[in-house]
Amino acid sequence: MASQVRGFAARLGEESRALVVLFYGSNLRTGSLDGVIDYYVLVPGEAERGVWPRVSYREWTDAGMPLRAKVATVTLEKFREAASGALIDTTIWARFVQPSALVWQRDEAAGHAVAESLAAACQTAARLAAIVGPDQGREEDYWSALFRATYSAEFRIESSGREQSILTLNAQHFEGLFPLALEAAGIEFERIDDLFAPRIAAAERARIERWWRKRRMLGKPLNVLRLLRAASTFDGAARYAAWKVERHTGVKIALTPWRERHPILSAPAVLFSLWRAQRKGRANQR
């Protein structure tokens, strides 16, 4: 793992007096420092009320290399609750059953606490996978069913087959995870070669189905609330948007102090500047 990733994580952790910093997303898989690095910063304190996490965009130059990060900050206690499946939220356990890396910790106790939460996320995910998956199938059949179910419950657009790319690109991570998570969750299963058949009592199956039905119904409204909150509280939103525009169009957007403070109100003027710059560029090509 690149030392820059750990250095950035240490900077974030120390600035926020965090307990741990987790690194996840496509950059973890590829090892690339291009684009935006994804971090989850877990801080001490009582679990938040209302909509969480806080989201910010940060930039830092390390030895002449510009780094960019999207940072989600939440208390470790709220993260633990979400990973256990106790909350309506589906994003934590569905995201962190996928690969992540502990890249900074305050001490061993904090690292141990987040490791327990990640294990709980795997158990929560496997419990649902056993319900939404086939009566008998391979590990990937159950994980595929899980991701299709959680994507449909969230306010997000994923291309068809997205779940297969996750499993293919992270094959080593998922190999053997399903039976381990089932055992930890106390779910019995039969195994014949590479085929699994979870054995869940009717009462327990009904309980899990009720649990999932509630989260499936409320998942999209919760995601909309988070998007609305992020639109008004995303620290560094203007810089993040300007970088995205320049990356995808080649047009550099001037960031004034007013645009920094009011990214939503300034959006029409920014879009007009982008349209004018692109029009000018097309005219120069004639």
C-alpha positions in Angstrom: 0.0 0.0 0.0 1.3 3.4 -0.9 2.9 5.4 1.9 0.9 8.4 0.8 -2.3 6.7 1.6 -1.1 6.0 5.2 0.3 9.5 5.5 -2.9 11.1 4.4 -4.8 8.9 6.8 -2.5 9.8 9.7 -3.0 13.5 8.9 -6.8 13.1 9.0 -6.8 10.9 12.1 -4.6 13.3 14.1 -6.5 16.4 13.0 -9.9 15.0 14.0 -8.6 13.1 17.1 -10.0 10.0 15.6 -9.8 6.4 16.8 -9.2 4.8 13.4 -9.2 5.6 9.7 -10.4 3.0 7.2 -9.4 3.1 3.5 -11.8 1.5 1.0 -13.0 1.8 -2.6 -11.5 1.4 -6.0 -8.1 2.9 -5.1 -7.7 0.2 -2.5 -8.2 -2.5 -5.2 -6.0 -0.9 -7.8 -3.3 0.7 -5.7 -3.7 3.9 -7.7 -3.4 7.4 -6.2 -5.3 9.0 -9.1 -8.8 10.3 -8.7 -10.3 10.5 -5.2 -9.2 8.3 -2.2 -12.1 7.1 0.0 -11.6 7.2 3.8 -13.9 6.5 6.7 -12.8 8.4 9.8 -14.2 7.0 13.0 -14.1 9.3 16.0 -14.9 8.8 19.7 -18.2 9.9 21.4 -21.8 8.9 21.6 -23.5 7.7 18.5 -24.9 10.5 16.4 -28.6 11.2 16.1 -30.2 12.1 12.8 -28.5 11.8 9.4 -24.9 10.8 9.3 -22.0 10.7 8.3 -20.4 14.1 7.8 -18.7 14.3 4.4 -15.8 16.4 3.3 -13.4 16.8 0.5 -9.7 17.2 1.2 -6.6 17.9 -0.8 -3.0 17.5 0.2 0.4 17.5 -1.6 2.8 14.8 -0.5 6.4 15.1 -1.8 5.1 17.1 -4.8 2.3 14.6 -5.5 -1.3 16.1 -5.3 -3.7 13.8 -3.4 -7.5 14.1 -3.2 -9.8 12.4 -0.7 -13.5 12.1 0.1 -13.8 11.7 3.8 -16.8 10.4 5.7 -16.7 11.0 9.5 -18.8 9.2 12.0 -18.4 8.0 15.6 -17.1 4.4 16.1 -20.2 3.7 18.2 -22.6 4.6 15.3 -20.4 2.6 12.9 -20.7 -0.4 15.3 -24.5 -0.1 15.5 -24.8 0.2 11.7 -22.5 -2.8 11.1 -24.5 -5.0 13.4 -27.7 -4.4 11.4 -29.4 -2.7 14.3 -30.1 0.5 12.3 -32.2 1.1 9.2 -29.0 1.9 7.4 -27.8 -0.7 4.9 -24.8 1.2 3.6 -22.2 0.3 6.2 -22.5 -3.5 6.3 -23.1 -3.8 2.5 -20.0 -1.6 1.9 -17.7 -3.1 4.5 -18.4 -6.7 3.7 -16.2 -5.7 0.8 -12.5 -5.1 1.2 -11.2 -2.3 3.4 -7.9 -1.5 5.2 -7.2 -0.2 8.6 -4.6 2.4 7.7 -4.4 4.4 10.9 -5.3 3.7 14.5 -4.9 5.6 17.8 -4.1 2.5 19.7 -4.6 -1.3 19.6 -7.9 -1.1 21.5 -9.4 1.1 18.8 -8.1 -1.2 16.1 -9.6 -4.2 17.8 -13.0 -2.4 18.2 -13.2 -1.6 14.5 -12.1 -5.2 13.6 -15.1 -6.5 15.6 -17.4 -4.1 13.7 -16.1 -5.3 10.4 -16.7 -8.9 11.4 -20.2 -7.9 12.4 -20.8 -6.3 9.0 -19.8 -9.6 7.4 -22.2 -11.5 9.6 -25.1 -9.1 8.9 -24.5 -9.4 5.2 -24.2 -13.2 5.2 -27.4 -13.5 7.2 -29.3 -11.6 4.5 -27.5 -13.3 1.7 -28.7 -16.7 3.0 -32.3 -15.4 2.8 -32.2 -13.6 -0.6 -29.9 -16.2 -2.2 -30.8 -19.6 -3.7 -31.7 -22.6 -1.6 -28.4 -24.1 -2.8 -25.6 -22.4 -4.6 -21.9 -21.3 -4.7 -20.6 -18.5 -2.5 -20.7 -16.0 -5.4 -24.4 -16.8 -5.9 -25.2 -15.6 -2.4 -23.0 -12.5 -2.6 -24.5 -11.6 -6.0 -28.0 -11.9 -4.6 -27.0 -9.8 -1.6 -25.6 -6.9 -3.7 -28.6 -6.9 -6.0 -30.9 -6.7 -3.0 -29.0 -3.8 -1.3 -28.6 -1.9 -4.6 -32.3 -2.0 -5.1 -32.9 -0.7 -1.6 -30.6 2.3 -2.0 -31.0 5.5 -4.0 -28.2 4.8 -6.4 -27.7 3.8 -10.0 -25.6 0.8 -10.7 -25.0 -0.8 -14.1 -26.4 -4.3 -14.7 -23.8 -6.8 -13.5 -22.1 -4.4 -11.1 -22.2 -7.1 -8.4 -20.3 -9.5 -10.6 -17.5 -7.0 -11.2 -17.2 -6.5 -7.4 -16.9 -10.3 -6.9 -14.5 -10.8 -9.8 -12.2 -8.0 -8.8 -12.2 -9.0 -5.2 -12.2 -12.7 -5.6 -9.5 -13.4 -3.0 -11.3 -11.4 -0.4 -14.6 -13.2 -0.9 -13.2 -16.7 -1.2 -14.2 -18.7 1.9 -15.9 -15.6 3.5 -19.5 -16.9 3.3 -19.2 -20.1 5.4 -17.0 -18.3 8.0 -19.6 -15.5 8.3 -22.5 -18.0 8.5 -20.7 -19.9 11.3 -20.0 -16.6 13.2 -23.7 -15.6 12.8 -24.8 -19.0 14.1 -26.4 -20.1 10.9 -26.1 -23.8 10.0 -25.5 -25.0 6.5 -24.7 -28.0 4.4 -21.8 -28.1 2.0 -21.1 -30.4 -0.9 -17.9 -29.5 -2.7 -18.4 -25.8 -3.7 -22.2 -25.7 -3.1 -23.8 -24.4 0.1 -27.3 -24.8 1.5 -28.1 -22.7 4.5 -30.5 -24.3 7.0 -32.6 -21.6 8.7 -35.6 -22.4 10.8 -38.9 -21.0 9.6 -39.3 -18.6 12.6 -35.8 -17.2 12.1 -36.3 -16.9 8.4 -39.5 -14.9 9.0 -37.7 -12.6 11.4 -34.9 -11.9 9.0 -37.4 -11.3 6.2 -39.3 -8.8 8.4 -36.0 -7.1 9.3 -35.1 -6.8 5.6 -38.6 -5.7 4.4 -38.4 -2.6 6.7 -34.9 -1.6 5.5 -35.9 -2.2 1.9 -38.9 0.1 2.2 -37.0 2.9 4.0 -33.7 2.6 2.3 -34.4 5.1 -0.6 -35.9 7.8 1.6 -32.9 7.6 3.9 -30.5 7.9 1.0 -32.4 11.0 -0.3 -32.1 12.6 3.2 -28.4 11.9 3.1 -28.0 13.5 -0.3 -29.9 16.6 0.8 -27.8 16.9 3.9 -24.6 16.4 1.9 -25.7 19.1 -0.5 -25.7 21.7 2.3 -23.0 20.4 4.6 -20.4 18.8 2.3 -17.2 20.6 3.4 -15.1 21.4 0.4 -18.0 20.7 -2.0 -17.0 23.6 -4.3 -13.4 22.4 -4.7 -14.6 18.8 -5.2 -17.0 19.9 -7.9 -14.4 22.2 -9.6 -11.9 19.3 -9.7 -14.5 16.9 -11.2 -15.5 19.5 -13.9 -11.9 20.0 -14.9 -11.1 16.3 -14.8 -14.0 15.5 -17.1 -14.2 18.5 -19.4 -10.7 20.1 -19.2 -12.3 23.4 -18.2 -10.8 25.0 -15.1 -13.4 26.7 -12.9 -12.3 29.7 -10.9 -13.0 29.3 -7.2 -13.9 32.6 -5.5 -14.5 32.8 -1.7 -18.2 33.3 -2.4 -18.3 30.1 -4.5 -16.5 28.3 -1.7 -19.0 29.4 0.9 -22.1 28.9 -1.3 -21.6 26.0 -3.7 -25.3 25.5 -4.4 -26.1 29.2 -5.0 -23.1 29.5 -7.3 -23.9 26.4 -9.4 -25.9 28.3 -12.1 -23.0 30.7 -12.7 -20.5 27.9 -12.8 -22.6 26.0 -15.3 -22.8 29.1 -17.5 -19.1 29.5 -17.3 -18.6 25.9 -18.3 -21.0 26.2 -21.2 -19.3 29.4 -22.4 -15.8 27.9 -22.2 -16.9 24.8 -24.1 -18.6 26.9 -26.7 -15.5 29.0 -27.1 -13.4 25.9 -27.4 -15.6 24.5 -30.2 -15.5 27.8 -32.0 -11.7 27.8 -31.9 -11.6 24.3 -33.5 -13.5 25.5 -36.6 
